Amino acid sequence: MIRYQRLEHRFLRNVPDTLKNGMLYISMDYATSAHRCCSGCGEKVVTRFSPTDWKMAFDGEIIALHPSIGNWQLPCRSHCVIRAGESNRCRTLE
């Protein structure tokens, strides 16, 4: 199991069916992001942006998702702070 300490980001219209490790895909058309879990378990994590739930910030270089993403439904039960373009903090609960 390889943890991903750094994510690259890519803007596109549709999120691909197969996700590349270490890549955060962002679709502004569908207000959605997707990535493979940073814990290394490989599960697909989809985050939908909304005024009351998750938001995305982009400063021209770094993408941040707020609030953090808790993957409680995944076997790894990870909790991640996503800042694509710099180090991510991901911790698993055991």
N, C-alpha and C positions, 0 to 999 in steps of 0.2 A: 504494500500500500504506500504510494508516494503522495505526500502532501504537496499542495501547490502554494508556495509562499508568495508568488507573484502572478498576476493575471494580466494578459494583454486584453484590449477591447477592440471590438469591431462593430461598426454601425451597419445595419442592413435592413432590408424590408421584411424578409421572412427569416426566422430562425431555422437553421438547417436541421435535418433529421438526425444527422450524426454530428455530435459536438466534439471538438478538439480539446484535449486536456490543456488546461492553463489559459483558456480563452473565454472571455465574457462577451456574449453576443447581445446587442441591443437593437430592438426594433421600435423606433419612435412611432411608426404607423400603428402599431398594435400596443404601444405603451407596455412593453414586456422586455425582460432580459432572461437569458438562459446561460447556464454554465454547468460543467461537471463539478460535483461536490469537491471543495478544496481539501476535505479531509483525506482524499485519495480513494474513497470507496467507489468512485466512478458513476454514482447515480446522477441523473439529470435533475437540475434544480431550476425551476421556472419561477420568476418573480414578476408579478403584474403591478405596474405603478398605478396609484390612485391618490386622490387628495387625502384620504383617511388612512391609507396603509403605507406602502413603500413609495419612496420618492427617489429620483435619480438626480445627482448634481454632476455637472461637467464643467471644468474650468479651462478646457482647451487641451489639457494633457491627461488629467486624472478623472476617472469616473468614480463616484461614491454612491452606494445605495444606503438609504436610511429608512427605517432603523436596521439593526443587524438582522441576519437571517438565521433563524433557529430551525434546523432540520430534524425536529423531534420525531417525525414519522419515518425517517430513514433508519436503517439498522445501525449506522454510525452515531446517530443522535448528535450531530455536530452543531456548533454555533459559530457563525462566521461574521466578521466585519469585512465588507467588500469595498476595497479601494483599488480599482484596476489601474495599473500603471505604477503602483508601489506595493509594498509588502501588505499582505492580507493577514489578519489574525483569525485563525480557525482553531477551535478547541473541540475535542470530542468528550462526551460524558461516558463514563464507564461505571 
